[in-house]
Amino acid sequence: MARGGYVDRYKKHRCTFHGVGCRLQLSRDRIVDWDYGHEGRTDGFDLWRLTNNLRSRRKLRRVLPLDELEEAFVRACAAGAIVRHPSARYDNLFYLLADLQVEYEGPDHAG
């Protein structure tokens, strides 16, 4: 069984599945890597993935320098803005609390 391939007909963008996730290589320096979270969610993240993404995004580093990312992540955890999924037993990813509230309260209750 193939564990990857190209996502475009010109074979410029390679996709490789791994463990519980996927790695998409858009260019030599531009890579997006994610794990699927609780019930197949794709909006989870962790500090390692954020760091790798920020390394490959020079323009974003003007907004958030690489050496400030970990501190910002820790502050967001402490403030409760990012949390682990409450129902996910083996999901080690973090999610925006606002996204989980919409999931549990429904779209009519989103603030």
C-alpha positions in Angstrom: 0.0 0.0 0.0 1.4 3.4 -1.0 2.0 5.7 2.0 2.2 8.8 -0.1 2.3 10.5 -3.5 1.8 13.8 -5.2 -1.3 15.9 -4.8 -0.9 17.7 -8.1 -0.5 16.5 -11.6 2.8 18.3 -12.1 4.4 16.4 -9.1 5.5 19.5 -7.3 3.6 18.9 -4.0 4.3 15.6 -2.2 2.1 14.1 0.4 3.3 11.4 2.8 1.2 9.7 5.5 2.8 8.8 8.8 1.6 7.3 12.0 -1.6 9.3 12.7 -0.8 12.2 10.4 0.3 13.6 7.1 3.2 15.6 5.8 2.7 17.9 2.9 5.7 19.3 1.1 4.8 22.3 -0.9 8.3 23.3 -1.8 11.9 22.5 -0.6 11.5 24.8 2.4 7.7 24.8 2.9 6.3 21.8 4.8 3.1 21.4 6.6 2.9 18.4 9.0 -0.2 17.5 11.1 -1.6 14.6 13.1 -5.2 13.7 12.9 -6.8 14.4 16.3 -10.0 13.2 18.1 -12.5 11.9 15.5 -10.3 12.8 12.6 -9.9 16.5 13.5 -7.3 18.5 11.6 -7.3 21.7 13.6 -5.1 20.3 16.4 -1.5 21.6 17.0 1.4 21.3 19.3 4.5 23.4 20.0 6.7 21.2 17.9 4.5 21.6 14.8 4.1 25.3 15.3 7.8 25.8 15.7 8.5 23.9 12.4 5.8 25.8 10.6 7.1 29.2 11.8 10.7 28.2 10.8 9.5 27.9 7.2 7.4 31.1 7.2 9.8 34.1 7.1 6.9 36.6 6.9 5.2 35.2 9.9 8.4 35.5 12.0 8.0 39.3 11.6 4.8 39.1 13.6 6.0 36.4 16.1 9.7 35.9 16.3 10.7 32.2 16.7 12.3 32.8 20.1 9.0 34.2 21.4 6.8 31.3 20.2 7.2 29.0 23.2 6.5 31.8 25.7 3.3 32.7 23.8 2.3 29.0 23.7 2.7 28.7 27.5 0.8 31.9 28.1 -2.0 30.8 25.9 -2.2 27.5 27.8 -2.1 29.3 31.2 -4.9 31.6 30.0 -7.0 28.7 28.9 -7.2 29.9 25.3 -5.7 26.6 24.0 -6.6 23.3 25.6 -6.4 19.6 25.0 -9.6 18.0 23.8 -11.7 16.9 26.8 -13.0 13.7 25.2 -9.8 12.6 23.5 -8.1 10.0 25.5 -5.0 9.5 23.3 -5.0 12.9 21.5 -1.9 14.9 22.5 -2.8 17.9 20.4 -4.0 21.3 21.6 -7.1 23.1 20.2 -8.4 26.6 20.4 -10.9 26.7 23.3 -13.3 28.7 21.2 -13.4 26.0 18.5 -14.2 23.3 21.1 -17.0 25.5 22.7 -18.6 25.8 19.3 -18.4 22.0 18.9 -20.1 21.4 22.3 -22.5 24.3 22.4 -23.4 24.2 18.7 -23.1 27.0 16.1 -26.2 28.9 17.5 -24.4 29.4 20.8 -21.1 30.6 19.5 -20.0 33.9 21.0 
